[in-house]
Structure formats: C-alpha cells, structure tokens
Amino acid sequence: MTSITIRVQRGPFDFGAECTQFADGRQDTGAVVTFCGIVREHEGATLEMMEIEHYPGMTERALDKIARDAAARWSLTEVLILHRYGPLTPGERIMMVATASAHRAEAFAAADFLMDYLKSRAPFWKKETTRVGSDWVAAKDSDEAALSRW
Amino acid sequence: MKLDILYFAWLRERIGLPRETVETEATTVNALVEELRAREERYALAFSDLAAVRVAIDQELRDFDASLAGAREIAFFPPMTGG
C-alpha cells in the first residue's frame, strides 16, 4: 500500500525539510527521488511575475489520481505531490514531487511519470507578466506527446 | 436542469466571470456550448475554437460529446499547464 500525500497551497514550502521528512525512517525504502520545479526567468530577464490559477477540488482529485496511477504501475512506498498556486516570482519554487521505492529504477520512473501527467492532466494554468504585458502560457504539443511514452 | 458552470484562465477573462448557474435543457456538452454561444458575443468568442478548450464534468475531464445526465458542475478551461 503506497502512502500518498497531495498538497496544494498558496504559500512557499521548505524543499529541504520536505526532502528530509519524506519516507524518513522507513526500512522498506531503499531509494528516494525528488524533483522540484522553479519559476524560470525569460531570456533578457523580462519576467516579472507568474500567476498560477487552479481549480480547487478538481486539482486535488486529479493529483491524487495521477499518484494512484503511478502507484499501480510501480512498487512505491510513498508518493508526495506538492504544488503551489497564486503569484510567484522568478527563482521561486513552484512544485515538487517525491517518490520512494525499494529500488531506484522504480522511484526514477515514477517521478518522471508524475511530472509528465502533472503537466497536462492537472488543472493548473500559468499566466506570465512581463514588462510588455501579461499572457497565458500555452500548452505545448510536446507535453501531450510525452504522455504517449507511458 | 440547473448547472453550475465554471470558467478558468482566459475563458474566465473573456466571458468575464468565474462561475454562473444556468438553467438548461442541453443533454450533451456540445449542446450546452451551442446554447452559451448563442447568448452573447463574449461567449461566442470564448468558444470560437473548441480545439483550445477542455471540459470537466463534476471535476473529471470529459469529451465534448459527453452526456450531461446527472451532471451538476461543468468547467471549461484551456489546456492545462501545470508543473
């Protein structure tokens, strides 16, 4: 039985503390993989803010489903998905995933899978504000295509 | 039947509201979209290209030909950009 934790929050999170606490003390876990997404500056340093909108209720359900799908495919002891919403500035941490398993191959594969699905199946939308104005980030065809490898 | 309709991201901005309750006889999402398009220009504009719109029925992603039977909450939004 995989222990699944989903957190959707406005405020920042302590990436170091999350990593330390994740799967801490478990004796059935030999590998932990973590990924952290960060607001990246545009070339030319024009990004002033990124606003993340989400669909409260559906977001948690969608993330839980993605985590459960991963747990059904790989032998995982724990899964964590944490995603922020609201206004963020370049350099801020947006989200993280962590996977724990007996062996590293499953933890790596599951983390990769979580990220691919999170990109295009979790109801988040990004709006970027630069010096010249603001606009919604368009989904990439490559994000949708990435799902076909699973 | 009464349906709660939610709009997100640029659909919310184009239509000008985050949610509304509508009385409809539509039996599919497509029929509901047709009703909305016929209402006002801003709806017609927001729903002009359905390839750029996704729909969820009661918080589950569905297709536009999905039935509205038993549905309570319909959400329209652009392709998602999480991560």
Boltz contact constraints between the chains, C-beta under 6 A:
constraints:
  - contact:
      token1: [A, 37]
      token2: [B, 83]
      max_distance: 6.0
  - contact:
      token1: [A, 53]
      token2: [B, 9]
      max_distance: 6.0
  - contact:
      token1: [A, 55]
      token2: [B, 8]
      max_distance: 6.0
  - contact:
      token1: [A, 57]
      token2: [B, 59]
      max_distance: 6.0
  - contact:
      token1: [A, 58]
      token2: [B, 56]
      max_distance: 6.0
  - contact:
      token1: [A, 58]
      token2: [B, 59]
      max_distance: 6.0
  - contact:
      token1: [A, 61]
      token2: [B, 59]
      max_distance: 6.0
  - contact:
      token1: [A, 115]
      token2: [B, 83]
      max_distance: 6.0
  - contact:
      token1: [A, 118]
      token2: [B, 82]
      max_distance: 6.0
  - contact:
      token1: [A, 118]
      token2: [B, 83]
      max_distance: 6.0
  - contact:
      token1: [A, 119]
      token2: [B, 82]
      max_distance: 6.0
  - contact:
      token1: [A, 119]
      token2: [B, 83]
      max_distance: 6.0
  - contact:
      token1: [A, 120]
      token2: [B, 80]
      max_distance: 6.0
  - contact:
      token1: [A, 122]
      token2: [B, 82]
      max_distance: 6.0
  - contact:
      token1: [A, 123]
      token2: [B, 80]
      max_distance: 6.0
  - contact:
      token1: [A, 124]
      token2: [B, 80]
      max_distance: 6.0
  - contact:
      token1: [A, 124]
      token2: [B, 82]
      max_distance: 6.0
  - contact:
      token1: [A, 125]
      token2: [B, 9]
      max_distance: 6.0
  - contact:
      token1: [A, 125]
      token2: [B, 81]
      max_distance: 6.0
  - contact:
      token1: [A, 126]
      token2: [B, 81]
      max_distance: 6.0
  - contact:
      token1: [A, 136]
      token2: [B, 9]
      max_distance: 6.0
  - contact:
      token1: [A, 136]
      token2: [B, 10]
      max_distance: 6.0
  - contact:
      token1: [A, 137]
      token2: [B, 81]
      max_distance: 6.0
  - contact:
      token1: [A, 139]
      token2: [B, 79]
      max_distance: 6.0
  - contact:
      token1: [A, 139]
      token2: [B, 81]
      max_distance: 6.0
